[in-house]
Amino acid sequence: MASRPYSEADFLLHARKVAIAEIPLYAALSMQGQQDLKPAVVELVHGLGKVYGRVNDVLGWERDWKSGQKTFLLSPVWDQDPSTVRRRLL
C-alpha cells in the first residue's frame, strides 16, 4: 500500500470541505450588520471541520484501511502489516 504520505497540508485542505457551512452564518451576520465577525466564522467552521475529520478517521479507520483510503490517522502506519495496525489502533 505504499504511496505518498498524507500530510498535515492534505488534512487541512480536506478539513475545508465543510466551508459551505460558513454561508448561512455569513448571511445571518450580514442581516445583523455584524460582518466584522467573519474571521470568527472561518475559525469556528474550520475548527469543526478538523474535529469532524479526526472523529471520522477514528470511527472509520478499519473501513478506510480496507478500502485503501489513506487518512491522517492511518498515514503513519500505512506500510505496516494490517495485524500490527489493528493491535496499535485497538
DRENDO-1510 file (C-alpha; in Angstrom, 1 decimal, always signed):
<recs>
REC; n; res; u; v; w
REC; 1; MET; +0.0; +0.0; +0.0 .
REC; 2; ALA; +3.0; +2.3; -0.4 .
REC; 3; SER; +2.2; +5.8; -1.7 .
REC; 4; ARG; +2.8; +9.5; -0.9 .
REC; 5; PRO; +2.4; +10.4; +2.8 .
REC; 6; TYR; -0.8; +12.0; +4.0 .
REC; 7; SER; +0.5; +15.4; +5.1 .
REC; 8; GLU; -0.8; +18.0; +7.5 .
REC; 9; ALA; -1.5; +20.2; +4.4 .
REC; 10; ASP; -3.6; +17.4; +3.0 .
REC; 11; PHE; -5.6; +17.2; +6.2 .
REC; 12; LEU; -6.1; +20.9; +6.4 .
REC; 13; LEU; -7.3; +21.0; +2.8 .
REC; 14; HIS; -9.8; +18.2; +3.5 .
REC; 15; ALA; -11.0; +20.0; +6.6 .
REC; 16; ARG; -12.1; +22.9; +4.4 .
REC; 17; LYS; -14.7; +20.6; +2.8 .
REC; 18; VAL; -17.1; +21.9; +5.4 .
REC; 19; ALA; -16.6; +25.5; +4.4 .
REC; 20; ILE; -20.0; +25.6; +2.8 .
REC; 21; ALA; -21.4; +25.8; +6.3 .
REC; 22; GLU; -20.0; +29.3; +6.5 .
REC; 23; ILE; -22.5; +30.7; +4.0 .
REC; 24; PRO; -25.7; +30.7; +6.2 .
REC; 25; LEU; -23.6; +32.1; +9.1 .
REC; 26; TYR; -22.4; +35.0; +6.8 .
REC; 27; ALA; -26.0; +35.6; +5.8 .
REC; 28; ALA; -27.1; +35.8; +9.5 .
REC; 29; LEU; -24.2; +38.1; +10.3 .
REC; 30; SER; -25.0; +40.3; +7.4 .
REC; 31; MET; -28.6; +40.6; +8.4 .
REC; 32; GLN; -27.5; +41.7; +11.8 .
REC; 33; GLY; -24.9; +44.1; +10.5 .
REC; 34; GLN; -22.1; +42.2; +12.1 .
REC; 35; GLN; -19.8; +41.4; +9.1 .
REC; 36; ASP; -16.8; +42.2; +11.4 .
REC; 37; LEU; -17.3; +38.7; +12.9 .
REC; 38; LYS; -16.4; +36.9; +9.6 .
REC; 39; PRO; -13.0; +35.8; +10.9 .
REC; 40; ALA; -14.7; +34.1; +13.9 .
REC; 41; VAL; -17.0; +32.2; +11.5 .
REC; 42; VAL; -14.0; +31.0; +9.4 .
REC; 43; GLU; -12.2; +29.9; +12.6 .
REC; 44; LEU; -15.3; +28.1; +14.0 .
REC; 45; VAL; -16.2; +26.2; +10.8 .
REC; 46; HIS; -12.6; +25.3; +10.1 .
REC; 47; GLY; -12.2; +24.0; +13.7 .
REC; 48; LEU; -15.4; +22.0; +13.4 .
REC; 49; GLY; -14.1; +20.6; +10.1 .
REC; 50; LYS; -10.8; +19.4; +11.6 .
REC; 51; VAL; -12.6; +17.8; +14.5 .
REC; 52; TYR; -15.1; +16.1; +12.2 .
REC; 53; GLY; -12.2; +14.8; +10.1 .
REC; 54; ARG; -10.4; +13.3; +13.1 .
REC; 55; VAL; -13.6; +11.7; +14.5 .
REC; 56; ASN; -14.4; +10.3; +11.1 .
REC; 57; ASP; -10.8; +8.9; +10.9 .
REC; 58; VAL; -11.1; +7.2; +14.3 .
REC; 59; LEU; -14.6; +5.8; +13.9 .
REC; 60; GLY; -14.0; +4.6; +10.3 .
REC; 61; TRP; -10.3; +3.6; +10.4 .
REC; 62; GLU; -11.0; -0.1; +9.6 .
REC; 63; ARG; -13.3; +0.7; +6.6 .
REC; 64; ASP; -10.7; +3.3; +5.4 .
REC; 65; TRP; -7.9; +0.7; +5.7 .
REC; 66; LYS; -9.8; -2.0; +3.8 .
REC; 67; SER; -10.8; +0.4; +1.0 .
REC; 68; GLY; -7.3; +1.9; +0.6 .
REC; 69; GLN; -8.3; +5.4; +1.9 .
REC; 70; LYS; -5.1; +6.9; +3.4 .
REC; 71; THR; -6.3; +9.2; +6.2 .
REC; 72; PHE; -4.4; +11.4; +8.6 .
REC; 73; LEU; -4.8; +8.7; +11.3 .
REC; 74; LEU; -3.6; +5.8; +9.1 .
REC; 75; SER; -0.7; +7.6; +7.3 .
REC; 76; PRO; +2.0; +6.8; +9.9 .
REC; 77; VAL; +1.2; +3.0; +9.8 .
REC; 78; TRP; +0.2; +2.7; +6.1 .
REC; 79; ASP; +3.0; +0.4; +5.1 .
REC; 80; GLN; +2.8; -1.9; +8.0 .
REC; 81; ASP; +1.2; -5.3; +8.3 .
REC; 82; PRO; -2.6; -5.0; +8.9 .
REC; 83; SER; -2.5; -7.1; +12.1 .
REC; 84; THR; +0.1; -4.8; +13.6 .
REC; 85; VAL; -2.0; -1.8; +12.7 .
REC; 86; ARG; -5.1; -3.4; +14.3 .
REC; 87; ARG; -3.2; -4.0; +17.5 .
REC; 88; ARG; -1.9; -0.5; +17.6 .
REC; 89; LEU; -5.2; +1.1; +17.0 .
REC; 90; LEU; -7.3; -1.1; +19.3 .
</recs>
